[in-house]
């Protein structure tokens, strides 16, 4: 009959506050990422065509590598 021991209470207000703040911080981080990407694409476009193709290849390789790492580390 020891299975009916009461569990310690967790503060619900703390979890609710984090639940409300989490989408806001994701929005802020997303906005910063988009701003940096737009600035870097503008700078690369001003440098010329050959740098743009090299940058696209590097970016595609980085995206593929991060995707593979994400899939491997997810399990």
Steps between C-alpha positions, in 0.01 A plus 500: 500500500803730479419569135259778598766743623427861403717653232678831564306792359652679201435873466263542206559874470864448412414257221227732369738795490760303305226379268405858422858624454623216282317602178615861548868403524466272199357795307788727607763242405328439166490872424871538576585201278293641212666843536850349493415288196359800311807711579742227394311425177505871411873518562565187293285632215710817486823296477407326179386180337798272571489568873125436505538152349781411742293629791199296388710184485642562847153575637350188344779287647451655843124440489546139395759445774280654770205292383701179520629592847147583615365169379787304654479677837120480517492129577 
